[in-house]
Amino acid sequence: MASFALVSTIMPRGAGDHPQTYRLALTIALTAALVAAIFGALPIAVLIAAFAVPIVYIVYMYDVNQWEDQPIPVTALAFVLTGVLAAGFLGLLKFFGWLAPPVPATDLNGITVGGPTLSGILIAALLVPIVGELIRQIGPVVLASRPAFDDLMDGLTFGIISGVAFSTADTLVRHWSTLTGGFVGANDPGAWASLIFLEGFVKPLVIGTASGIACAEFSGLGKGYDGFTGRYVRGLIEAIVANIAYAGGIYLLAQIGNPTLRIMLQLGWALLVLAVLIIRVRNVLHHGLMEAALEASAREGVGSEAGVGTGDGLEFCGTCEMPLLANSAFCTACGTAVRVRAKAGRPLVTAGTAGAGAAAAGAGAAGVAGAGAAGAADQGQGQPGTGEVAEAPPPTQTTDAGGPGDVEPDPRDVFFDEEEGR
């Protein structure tokens, strides 16, 4: 579970059938973008870097039918809507001069970069990550609220594609001057290649996995979607913190004067943030895949046991919210007994009831004993000369009215009767 397998993390459903397909597609796109950057074809390199990951991911969604035969709503809400909102937000910041590119294109020709400013830090490390994450949640939350897309895996996938769409808009807005500048010769091809790799491949994965964590918590486990719960708030905070760490580190490291050193440090920092996010996503992915596998087994059946079909007869564990197999006595995921019934409760005996019962039982026992003693006395008197002496009957109690009352019970009998009553 805790591994750095990138393709199986962001594309879990298709990685088991043909894992090399998407890995090969990403490798070809990365190679083409780097070659274009090395030879100075920067517009081509930026375009490939901006659209390579989104195109591969959309093909993945089509391949595994992640959109449940509804490609237009899913693509419109998860990709197009996020891209349009992101382009408008980032374009507005750039229009007012508040969105400085992490590495200005002129800087690679030797122009010295100024030091960080307070406004620059607030915009790059707080405003853009926070508002950007809220923008990325709109489309996936609307989709995950629909019954067809309320699984945890759906929320994770929609969050990743929304983050990738935001990254595409961010790359286009920040490097628009490079796109429209035509073919230019690069004085430092290695720095440009590293920048293309950072902007086109590492950044989409960082933003996408962070948004996927929050959207997965919105979907949650069990029947339906969890909605705006505490777990979703925690996932949203995790996504925002990860984006703040990434964007803040990129902005501060962009102030280094040496272009090669700057790009390499930025790339190293971005890879570190991505590694942490991948481990976190794989933990979420573990629960999502288990939920999907148990739901498939419950609906299709296991062995001779028939499944519940595609209707609403699927049951869920009250402890871990995982699907339950048909007629199972225990939850397959957490082991909780789900078919145990509570025992019938014993009748409650109060102190007064116990005392009355004990007195009645003692009186009955004393009466029997008295009758037996009297019979023995009569038998002894009727047989003179036998040498046997008849025992005297036990004394009787008087009531408050002065009449004969019940015989006082043996204290040991009362004690045991009271204990049995309890």
Order of alpha helices (4+ residues) and beta strands (2+ residues): alpha-alpha-alpha-alpha-alpha-alpha-alpha-alpha-alpha-alpha-alpha-alpha-alpha-alpha-beta-beta-alpha-alpha
